[in-house]
Amino acid sequence: MLSLTDISIRIAGRLLIDHSTVQIVPGARVGFVGRNGVGKSTLFHAIRGELPTETGSIAFPPRWRIGSLAQEAPDGPESLIEVVLKADVERHALLHEAETARDPGRIADIQTRLVDIDAHSAPARAASILSGLGFSTADQARPCAEFSGGWRMRVALAATLFAAPDLLLLDEPTNYLDLEGTLWLEDHLAHYPRTVIIISHDRDLLDTSVDQILHLDRGKLTLYKGTYSSFEDQRATREMLDAKHARRQADERKRLQAFVDRFKAKASKARQAQSRVKMLERMKPVTALITQDVREISFPAPDKLLSPPIIAVDDAVVGYDPDSPVLKRVTLRIDEDDRIALLGANGNGKSTLVKLLAGKLQPFAGGVVRADKLSIGYFAQHQTDELDLEGSPYDHVRRLMQGAPETKIRARVGAIGFSGKAGDTLVKSLSGGEKARLLLGLATFFAPNMIILDEPTNHLDIDSRAALAEAINEFPGAVIMVSHDRYLIEACADRLWVVADHTVTPYDGDLDDYRRAVLSARGLRMSGRDRASSAERDDGREKPRRNKTEKRTPLKQKIADAEAEIERITGIIAKIDAALALPDLFKRDPKQAAQLSKARVSATSALQRAEEEWLEASASHEETAG
């Protein structure tokens, strides 16, 4: 068991964790959540013994092995499979000793231990992990030094998973992965046989792979049973109860204090007054819910919507070498309000397609027609390297508004999320999430007709990801997304394109269908429900009526998804209504009341859209069935 007992951790004078106690049982799979900068990674340092606690203690069984992702990517001439195999230190040492051992007794001990730890199947296990993270059989034999930093961090993750420590600590592991690798990791962690704690802002991973949520908020650690969705429900209920308790306690304090103030000078009431003073001293304060506002993300609307299609690609061939193109036979169109997510493993050509659409690459053959006056905003995570580290958000915006009045420049800086003093903070002092917000603001500064977002959620916390999804949905132009975040894709995309086998094809299924296909292709276990549906599809007896059901199955899925969405949004509206019904809310906290009212309007609009989708899908299904 991992026991954190009355721990306090302070960094540079700032108290991050304040007298918190948590116990995590062996075999638990824990998602560790909280706003960026509250101290999640710092707690990992303390658990690994790299940072002392100010108070309390951290204890776990002495034989436990703790594993976490290396800070630096592996490098050197060794092959990927060799790097991963060496992560099992005991196996590596035993095999090395077996080559030189001469004592018969020691040789027997070594071979017995190698059997006990299943050493002979290790190469197959290591290859399976590397394959799941996107490395082909040929790649696994290549030297580590031949791969880029991002791919080598995948190797580091593979080595950590292969070592299978008793306590696995993972800090944002999906930041180095594409959607396909993320889907594999979700499945792998869901079946991890030992204790794992994952810092993540990926809702789907936290709903798929963990059974407990550890929440760090205002210096306190709280452990919740269940997935992230369950945690949100539990926390909302708890905070509502805490708010009510805090109000009742405030009223009681006011009543007791009024009695003391009134009668403390009267001898006949002195004893009663003193009694009330002691009651006030013993009354433990209840911390009411403090709303931590999430800064909105917004994209300026284009001045004029263009006539469709805004981009038409006809039989294009594109790449970097005419003799070895990356993509061939690409034919597609993009309309003015499309929401398209690109699927496909890294290295298949998603970035090449994005560059073709953005006009950064010209086709070797075929044609690309763009609407007149089409403007494109492009966001890519690697663009953080292009920011001026010694400049502030204000400096970056001022360069785009030469000659504009100071007030207008400040207003635009505030509009992209850096109001007041935050606008003058140097970029080198910004967090990863703040840099991402700045890049999003700069990429869309001139109100483009189309936005291309390449992994925009890296470094954004869960609430900021939700704000990004809302901004995408409110943007009237076209959006092309490349993301490993299923929540963002499911919340925003209405079309899926798969980039694979040197071309681009529309995908008719949804992300659940795609997940099953990815896991099946990578030879992974499927849930009972997935196996049943897969068996039904592969059963030869179903083939005669497959053509008929093929058309209805996506519609059935759309109907089910719409029904689930309607139920989810209805639940949200009910919770908002319950909060709005609290006595004196508008008088006590008008800002929170206004936010709740605004949230209800947005939820009502979302409910209307979900109901319209349900009606359309139901009507189409009836037509197909008839």
C-alpha positions in Angstrom: 0.0 0.0 0.0 1.1 3.5 -0.8 0.5 5.7 2.3 0.7 9.5 2.3 0.2 10.5 5.9 -0.3 14.2 6.9 2.1 15.3 4.2 2.9 18.9 3.4 5.1 20.0 0.5 6.5 23.5 -0.1 8.4 24.7 -3.1 10.1 28.1 -3.2 8.0 29.3 -0.2 4.8 28.2 -1.9 2.7 25.6 0.0 1.5 23.1 -2.7 0.2 20.3 -0.5 -1.1 21.1 3.0 -1.4 18.3 5.6 -3.0 15.7 3.3 -3.5 12.0 4.0 -4.3 9.4 1.3 -3.9 5.6 1.1 -3.7 3.8 -2.2 -4.2 0.0 -2.1 -2.1 -2.4 -4.2 -3.4 -2.9 -7.7 -5.3 0.4 -7.8 -5.3 2.3 -11.1 -5.4 6.0 -10.1 -5.9 9.1 -12.3 -4.3 12.1 -10.7 -6.0 15.3 -11.7 -5.9 19.0 -10.8 -5.3 22.4 -12.5 -1.9 23.0 -14.1 0.7 24.1 -11.6 -1.0 22.9 -8.4 1.7 20.4 -7.6 0.9 17.0 -9.2 4.4 16.5 -10.7 5.9 17.7 -7.4 4.1 14.9 -5.5 5.6 12.4 -8.0 9.1 13.8 -7.1 8.3 13.3 -3.4 7.1 9.7 -3.9 10.3 8.9 -5.7 12.3 10.3 -2.8 13.7 13.2 -4.9 12.0 15.8 -2.7 11.5 15.9 1.1 8.2 16.6 2.7 7.8 19.4 5.1 5.5 17.4 7.4 4.2 13.8 7.4 5.6 10.7 5.7 5.4 8.7 2.5 5.6 4.9 2.9 5.3 1.8 0.7 6.5 -1.8 0.9 10.3 -2.0 0.9 10.5 -4.4 -2.0 8.3 -2.3 -4.3 10.0 -1.1 -7.5 9.0 2.4 -8.6 9.0 3.2 -12.3 8.4 6.4 -14.1 9.1 7.9 -17.5 12.7 9.0 -18.0 13.2 12.8 -18.3 15.6 12.4 -21.2 14.9 10.3 -24.3 17.2 7.3 -24.8 19.9 7.7 -27.5 22.7 5.7 -28.9 23.5 2.8 -31.3 21.4 0.1 -29.6 18.3 -1.1 -31.3 14.9 -0.2 -29.9 14.2 -3.7 -28.8 17.5 -3.8 -26.9 16.8 -0.5 -25.1 13.4 -1.9 -24.0 14.8 -5.3 -22.9 17.5 -3.6 -20.8 14.7 -1.9 -18.7 14.2 -5.2 -16.9 17.4 -4.8 -14.9 17.2 -8.2 -13.1 16.8 -10.1 -16.4 19.6 -8.2 -18.0 21.9 -8.9 -15.1 21.0 -12.6 -14.9 21.6 -13.1 -18.6 25.0 -11.4 -18.4 26.0 -13.5 -15.4 24.8 -16.7 -17.1 27.4 -16.1 -19.8 30.3 -16.3 -17.3 29.0 -18.4 -14.4 31.0 -21.6 -13.8 29.6 -22.9 -10.5 26.9 -25.6 -11.2 24.8 -24.4 -8.2 24.8 -20.8 -9.3 24.0 -21.7 -12.9 21.0 -23.7 -11.7 19.9 -20.7 -9.6 20.2 -18.3 -12.5 18.2 -20.5 -14.9 15.5 -21.2 -12.3 15.1 -17.4 -11.7 15.0 -16.7 -15.4 12.1 -19.2 -15.7 10.4 -17.6 -12.7 10.4 -14.1 -14.2 9.4 -15.5 -17.7 12.6 -14.1 -19.1 12.5 -16.2 -22.3 9.2 -14.5 -23.4 10.6 -11.1 -22.8 11.6 -10.3 -26.4 8.0 -11.1 -27.5 6.5 -8.9 -24.8 8.9 -6.0 -25.6 8.1 -6.3 -29.3 4.3 -6.2 -28.5 4.7 -3.0 -26.5 6.8 -1.3 -29.1 4.3 -2.4 -31.8 1.4 -1.0 -29.7 3.2 2.3 -29.5 3.5 2.5 -33.3 6.9 0.9 -34.1 7.0 -1.7 -36.9 9.1 -4.8 -36.8 11.7 -3.2 -39.0 11.8 -0.1 -36.8 12.4 -2.2 -33.7 15.7 -3.4 -35.1 16.9 0.1 -36.0 19.3 2.1 -33.8 17.6 4.4 -31.3 19.7 7.4 -32.5 18.0 7.3 -35.9 14.7 8.4 -34.4 13.5 11.9 -33.5 13.1 13.1 -29.9 9.3 12.4 -29.9 9.7 8.9 -31.1 12.5 8.2 -28.7 10.3 9.3 -25.8 7.9 6.6 -27.0 10.8 4.2 -26.6 11.3 5.5 -23.0 7.6 4.9 -22.4 7.8 1.3 -23.8 10.8 0.6 -21.6 8.9 1.8 -18.5 5.9 -0.3 -19.3 8.0 -3.3 -20.1 9.8 -3.1 -16.7 6.3 -3.5 -15.1 7.2 -1.8 -11.8 5.1 -2.4 -8.6 4.3 1.3 -8.6 4.1 3.0 -12.1 4.0 6.8 -12.1 3.1 8.3 -15.5 3.1 12.1 -16.1 1.0 13.1 -19.2 2.1 10.0 -21.2 -0.1 10.7 -24.1 1.7 14.0 -25.0 4.1 11.9 -27.1 1.5 9.7 -28.8 -0.9 9.9 -31.7 -4.5 8.8 -31.3 -3.7 5.2 -32.3 -0.9 5.0 -29.7 -3.2 6.6 -27.1 -5.9 4.0 -27.7 -3.4 1.2 -27.3 -2.1 2.8 -24.0 -5.6 3.2 -22.7 -6.1 -0.6 -23.2 -2.7 -1.5 -21.7 -3.2 0.6 -18.6 -6.7 -0.7 -18.1 -5.2 -4.2 -17.7 -2.0 -3.2 -15.8 -1.6 -5.8 -13.0 0.1 -3.6 -10.4 -0.4 -0.1 -9.0 -0.4 2.8 -11.4 -0.9 6.6 -10.9 -1.4 8.6 -14.0 -1.3 12.4 -14.3 -3.5 13.2 -17.3 -5.9 15.7 -18.7 -7.3 13.2 -21.2 -10.9 12.5 -20.2 -11.2 9.3 -22.2 -8.1 7.8 -20.7 -9.4 8.7 -17.2 -12.7 7.1 -18.1 -11.2 4.0 -19.7 -8.1 3.1 -17.8 -8.5 4.0 -14.1 -10.8 3.0 -11.2 -10.0 5.8 -8.8 -9.4 9.6 -9.1 -6.9 11.5 -6.9 -7.8 15.2 -6.9 -5.4 17.9 -5.8 -7.2 21.2 -5.1 -6.3 24.1 -2.9 -3.5 22.0 -1.3 -5.7 19.1 -0.4 -5.6 15.5 -1.8 -8.9 13.7 -2.0 -9.4 10.2 -3.4 -12.6 9.3 -5.2 -13.8 5.9 -6.3 -14.7 5.4 -9.9 -13.7 7.0 -13.3 -13.4 10.7 -14.1 -17.1 11.0 -15.1 -18.0 9.5 -11.7 -15.6 11.9 -10.0 -17.2 14.9 -11.6 -20.6 13.9 -10.4 -19.3 13.1 -6.9 -17.4 16.3 -6.6 -20.3 18.5 -7.8 -22.5 16.9 -5.1 -19.9 17.3 -2.5 -19.2 20.9 -3.3 -22.9 21.7 -3.3 -23.2 20.2 0.2 -20.1 22.0 1.4 -21.5 25.3 0.1 -24.7 24.7 2.1 -22.8 23.7 5.2 -20.6 26.7 4.9 -23.6 29.0 4.7 -25.2 27.3 7.7 -22.0 27.6 9.7 -21.7 31.3 8.8 -25.2 31.9 10.0 -24.5 30.1 13.3 -21.2 32.0 13.8 -23.1 35.3 13.2 -25.8 34.3 15.8 -23.2 33.2 18.4 -21.1 36.3 17.9 -24.1 38.6 18.2 -24.9 36.9 21.5 -21.4 37.5 22.8 -21.3 41.1 21.6 -24.6 41.8 23.3 -24.1 40.1 26.7 -20.4 39.9 27.4 -20.5 43.1 29.5 -23.4 41.8 31.6 -22.5 39.9 34.7 -25.7 37.9 34.6 -24.9 36.6 31.1 -21.1 36.4 31.4 -21.0 32.6 31.8 -23.3 32.1 28.8 -21.3 34.6 26.7 -18.1 32.8 27.6 -19.6 29.5 26.6 -20.5 30.9 23.2 -16.9 32.2 22.8 -15.6 28.6 23.3 -18.2 27.3 20.9 -16.9 29.7 18.3 -13.3 28.6 19.0 -14.2 24.9 18.6 -16.1 25.5 15.4 -13.9 24.2 12.5 -14.3 26.4 9.5 -15.8 24.8 6.4 -14.2 25.9 3.1 -17.0 26.8 0.7 -16.6 26.1 -3.0 -14.3 28.7 -4.6 -15.1 28.9 -8.2 -11.9 28.8 -10.2 -12.9 30.6 -13.4 -11.5 29.1 -16.6 -10.5 31.7 -19.1 -12.5 31.4 -22.3 -10.9 30.6 -25.6 -12.5 32.3 -28.6 -11.7 32.5 -32.3 -12.7 35.7 -34.2 -15.3 35.0 -36.8 -14.2 35.7 -40.5 -15.6 38.8 -42.0 -17.3 36.9 -44.8 -18.1 33.2 -45.3 -16.9 31.9 -48.6 -18.9 29.9 -51.2 -18.3 26.1 -51.0 -16.1 24.4 -51.5 -13.4 26.5 -50.0 -10.8 23.8 -51.0 -11.1 21.1 -53.6 -8.2 18.6 -54.2 -8.3 16.5 -57.3 -6.1 13.4 -57.6 -3.2 15.1 -56.0 0.2 13.6 -55.4 2.3 15.3 -52.7 5.4 14.8 -50.6 9.0 15.9 -50.4 10.6 13.8 -53.1 8.9 13.4 -56.5 10.3 9.8 -56.7 8.8 8.9 -53.3 5.6 10.8 -52.6 4.0 10.6 -49.2 0.4 10.8 -50.5 -1.1 9.7 -53.8 -4.6 9.9 -55.4 -5.9 12.4 -52.9 -9.3 13.7 -53.9 -11.4 15.7 -51.3 -13.3 18.8 -50.7 -13.7 21.1 -47.7 -16.8 23.3 -47.2 -17.0 26.5 -45.2 -18.4 24.9 -42.0 -16.8 21.5 -42.0 -15.4 20.0 -38.8 -12.9 17.3 -39.9 -10.6 15.2 -37.7 -7.7 13.4 -39.4 -7.0 9.9 -38.1 -4.0 7.7 -38.8 -0.7 6.8 -37.1 2.1 9.2 -37.0 4.3 8.9 -40.1 1.4 8.1 -42.4 1.1 11.6 -43.8 -1.2 13.7 -41.7 1.3 16.6 -41.5 1.9 16.4 -45.2 -1.8 16.6 -45.9 -2.1 19.6 -43.5 0.7 21.4 -45.3 -0.9 20.7 -48.6 -4.2 22.2 -47.4 -2.4 25.2 -45.9 -0.6 25.9 -49.1 2.9 25.2 -47.6 3.4 22.2 -50.0 2.5 22.2 -53.7 1.4 18.9 -55.3 3.6 17.1 -57.8 0.6 16.1 -59.8 -3.2 16.8 -59.7 -4.8 20.0 -58.6 -5.8 22.1 -55.6 -8.4 24.8 -56.0 -8.9 27.3 -53.2 -11.6 29.9 -52.9 -10.7 33.5 -53.5 -9.5 35.4 -50.4 -9.3 32.1 -48.4 -7.3 32.7 -45.2 -6.1 29.9 -43.0 -5.0 29.9 -39.4 -2.4 27.2 -38.5 -1.6 26.0 -35.0 1.1 23.3 -34.4 2.6 22.5 -31.0 6.2 22.8 -32.3 5.5 26.5 -33.0 6.3 27.2 -29.4 9.9 27.3 -30.6 9.0 30.3 -32.8 7.8 32.4 -29.9 10.1 35.2 -28.6 11.1 33.9 -25.1 12.1 37.4 -24.0 8.9 39.0 -25.3 5.5 39.1 -23.6 2.1 38.3 -25.1 1.6 42.1 -25.4 4.9 42.3 -27.5 3.7 39.5 -29.8 0.3 41.2 -30.4 1.8 44.7 -30.8 3.9 43.4 -33.8 0.6 42.4 -35.5 -1.1 45.7 -34.8 1.5 48.2 -35.9 0.3 51.8 -35.3 -2.8 50.7 -33.3 -3.6 52.6 -30.1 -2.5 51.2 -26.8 -6.0 50.5 -25.6 -6.8 48.4 -28.7 -3.7 46.4 -28.3 -4.4 45.7 -24.7 -7.9 44.7 -25.5 -6.7 42.1 -28.1 -4.2 40.8 -25.6 -6.9 40.4 -23.1 -9.2 38.7 -25.7 -6.7 35.9 -26.2 -6.5 35.3 -22.4 -3.8 37.6 -21.1 -5.5 40.6 -19.4 -3.9 42.9 -17.0 -0.4 42.1 -15.7 -0.5 38.6 -17.4 -0.1 40.4 -20.8 3.4 41.6 -19.7 4.7 38.2 -18.5 7.7 37.0 -20.4 7.0 34.0 -22.6 9.8 32.1 -21.0 7.9 32.4 -17.7 4.6 31.1 -19.2 3.4 27.5 -18.5 3.0 25.1 -21.4 -0.8 25.7 -21.3 -0.3 29.5 -21.4 2.0 29.2 -24.4 -0.6 27.1 -26.2 -3.2 29.7 -25.5 -1.0 32.4 -26.9 -0.2 30.4 -30.0 -4.0 29.8 -30.6 -4.6 33.5 -30.3 -1.8 34.4 -32.7 -2.7 31.7 -35.2 -6.3 33.0 -35.5 -5.5 36.6 -35.0 -6.7 37.8 -38.4 -10.1 35.9 -38.4 -9.3 33.1 -40.8 -11.9 31.2 -42.8 -10.4 27.9 -41.9 -8.4 26.8 -38.8 -5.9 23.9 -38.8 -5.2 22.5 -35.3 -2.3 20.1 -34.9 -2.3 18.5 -31.4 -3.8 21.7 -29.8 -4.6 20.0 -26.4 -1.0 19.3 -25.3 -0.4 21.1 -22.0 -4.0 22.2 -21.7 -5.8 21.0 -18.5 -9.2 19.4 -18.7 -11.2 22.6 -18.2 -9.2 24.4 -20.9 -9.7 21.5 -23.3 -13.5 21.9 -22.7 -13.1 25.7 -23.4 -11.2 24.9 -26.6 -14.0 22.5 -27.7 -16.6 25.2 -27.1 -14.5 27.7 -29.1 -14.3 25.3 -32.1 -18.0 24.6 -32.0 -18.8 28.4 -31.9 -16.4 29.2 -34.8 -18.4 29.6 -38.0 -15.6 28.7 -40.4 -14.0 25.3 -41.2 -11.8 23.4 -38.8 -9.3 20.6 -39.5 -8.0 18.8 -36.4 -5.2 16.4 -35.7 -5.5 15.3 -32.1 -5.0 12.3 -29.7 -7.7 13.6 -27.5 -10.9 11.6 -28.2 -13.0 14.0 -26.2 -12.1 16.9 -28.5 -12.7 14.9 -31.6 -16.1 13.5 -30.4 -17.2 16.9 -29.2 -16.3 18.8 -32.4 -15.7 16.7 -35.5 -18.6 15.7 -37.8 -16.4 14.0 -40.4 -13.4 11.6 -40.0 -10.7 11.1 -42.6 -8.1 8.3 -42.3 -4.6 9.0 -43.6 -3.1 5.7 -44.4 -1.6 3.6 -47.2 -0.4 6.7 -49.0 -3.9 8.2 -49.4 -6.8 9.9 -47.6 -10.2 8.2 -47.3 -13.4 9.1 -45.5 -14.2 7.0 -42.4 -17.9 6.0 -42.2 -17.8 4.7 -38.6 -17.3 6.6 -35.3 -14.4 6.6 -32.9 -15.6 3.5 -31.1 -15.5 1.6 -34.4 -12.1 3.1 -35.1 -10.9 2.1 -31.6 -12.0 -1.5 -32.1 -10.2 -1.6 -35.5 -7.0 -0.2 -34.1 -6.9 -2.6 -31.1 -7.7 -5.5 -33.4 -5.0 -4.6 -35.8 -2.4 -4.4 -33.0 -3.4 -7.7 -31.7 -4.8 -6.5 -28.4 -7.5 -7.9 -26.1 -11.0 -6.5 -26.6 -13.8 -6.2 -24.1 -16.6 -8.7 -24.1 -18.9 -6.2 -25.9 -16.2 -5.5 -28.5 -15.6 -9.2 -29.1 -19.3 -9.9 -29.5 -19.8 -7.2 -32.0 -16.6 -8.3 -33.8 -17.7 -11.9 -33.9 -21.1 -10.9 -35.3 -19.4 -8.9 -38.1 -17.0 -11.8 -38.9 -19.6 -14.6 -38.7 -20.0 -16.0 -42.2 -23.7 -16.5 -41.6 -24.2 -12.7 -41.5 -22.7 -12.1 -44.9 -25.8 -12.4 -47.0 -27.6 -9.6 -45.1 -24.5 -7.5 -44.5 -25.0 -5.0 -47.3 -28.4 -4.2 -45.9 -27.3 -3.8 -42.3 -24.1 -1.9 -43.2 -26.2 1.2 -44.0 -28.3 1.0 -40.8 -25.5 0.2 -38.4 -23.9 3.7 -38.5 -27.4 5.2 -38.2 -28.1 3.0 -35.1 -24.9 4.2 -33.6 -25.8 7.8 -34.3 -29.2 7.3 -32.7 -27.7 5.7 -29.6 -25.0 8.4 -29.4 -27.7 11.1 -29.7 -29.8 9.5 -27.0 -26.8 9.2 -24.7 -25.9 12.9 -25.4 -29.5 14.0 -24.7 -29.4 12.1 -21.4 -26.0 13.6 -20.5 -27.1 17.1 -21.3 -30.4 16.7 -19.5 -28.5 15.7 -16.4 -26.2 18.7 -16.7 -29.2 21.0 -17.0 -30.8 19.4 -13.9 -27.6 20.1 -11.9 -27.5 23.7 -13.1 -31.2 24.2 -12.2 -30.5 22.8 -8.7 -27.6 25.2 -8.2 -29.7 28.1 -9.5 -32.5 27.2 -7.0 -30.2 27.7 -4.1 -31.6 30.5 -1.8 -30.2 34.0 -2.2 -27.8 32.8 -5.0 -28.2 35.9 -7.1 -27.8 38.2 -4.1 -24.9 36.3 -2.5 -22.8 35.5 -5.6 -24.1 37.3 -8.7 -21.0 36.4 -10.7 -21.5 32.7 -10.2 -25.3 33.0 -10.8 -24.5 34.7 -14.2 -22.0 32.0 -15.1 -24.6 29.3 -14.2 -27.3 31.1 -16.3 -24.9 31.3 -19.2 -24.0 27.6 -18.9 -27.7 26.7 -18.9 -28.2 28.6 -22.2 -25.3 26.8 -23.8 -26.5 23.4 -22.4 -30.0 24.1 -23.8 -28.6 24.9 -27.2 -26.6 21.7 -27.1 -29.7 19.7 -26.1 -31.6 21.2 -29.0 -28.8 20.2 -31.4 -28.7 16.6 -30.0 -32.5 16.3 -30.3 -32.3 17.4 -34.0 -29.5 14.9 -34.7 -31.6 12.2 -33.0 -34.6 13.1 -35.2 -32.6 13.2 -38.4 -30.9 9.8 -37.6 -34.2 8.2 -36.7 -35.9 9.4 -39.8 -32.9 8.1 -42.0 -32.9 4.8 -40.2 -36.7 4.3 -40.8 -36.2 5.1 -44.5 -33.3 2.6 -44.8 -35.3 0.0 -42.9 -38.3 0.5 -45.1 
